[in-house]
């Protein structure tokens, strides 16, 4: 993916067209219109909103574009319309498959619309998110998608002042900036307690990573603790570390937790990677899973069903979030009123061998 100035954490998901060689003449939209036998307005419509022209006209325009090697000047179009065909998307991690699945579904939902995604990685930092939003705004975006419901005051101000569709995702809020698509992270933590209780657990533990920055994980933890108290459990013992979640970190965390609290018989990890490390450690230590120790993760990553034993986990609607975000954006950008602004897509606890 190509780097896009001015921020090196911002990148397009589409490859830019090859740069014209010096001395060559760049084709213009008027040239495409003349060759296709249509007006420049029709060419513009065919490129921006292909579904609004007939298949025959679209085919003629596509052929003319190919023959002339025409490349649209997106910045010129943005200046003319005050909006580009760019949609800014800010996610907290580029390597976390939660968010890559959401972005991929978003791309598929926008396919053929003429819009392209400009992606920024906030690394779970509101300050970085603020800078990324400022960078995206410089491209006159048609819309912006933010992850979560917590943002700096300046980010919220820029979003409100932009007068464009703003979609927050992966969480829920009664008062979104504009529209929000996600599920209750707190409820996801609560359902794990219910599952542990049904499996006969007596002493609960919790393992979390980056809880100083990952507010969605903090909400899952809060729901877990609340539900434990309501169900009559003692307060869950916990182990936290600041580094990014890893299998090694999960292994070390479970070993340390069990050394201090050997009576723990059920552990909730804030994601599947930590839980996988916990499974490995349990095998090394000879702790039978699930007879001696029950382990639950979050995310339902691909390896969860293939591990031994298979990992119980909470499955978030990763792809469905991206699909719904694309649907909302196309509706809003097509001129339809906002209508519903809160979309709760729910989640599912997938019970497997580890509990």
Secondary structure as UniProt FT lines:
FT   TURN            5..6
FT   TURN            8..9
FT   STRAND          10..12
FT   TURN            22..23
FT   HELIX           29..36
FT   HELIX           40..48
FT   HELIX           50..52
FT   HELIX           55..68
FT   HELIX           74..81
FT   STRAND          86..91
FT   HELIX           97..110
FT   TURN            111..112
FT   STRAND          116..121
FT   TURN            123..124
FT   HELIX           126..137
FT   TURN            138..139
FT   STRAND          143..147
FT   HELIX           153..162
FT   STRAND          165..169
FT   TURN            174..175
FT   STRAND          179..182
FT   HELIX           185..198
FT   TURN            199..200
FT   STRAND          204..209
FT   TURN            211..213
FT   HELIX           215..230
FT   TURN            231..232
FT   STRAND          237..241
FT   HELIX           247..260
FT   TURN            262..263
FT   STRAND          266..269
FT   HELIX           272..285
FT   TURN            289..292
FT   STRAND          294..298
FT   HELIX           302..304
FT   TURN            305..306
FT   STRAND          312..316
FT   HELIX           318..333
FT   TURN            334..335
FT   STRAND          342..344
FT   STRAND          347..350
FT   TURN            353..354
//
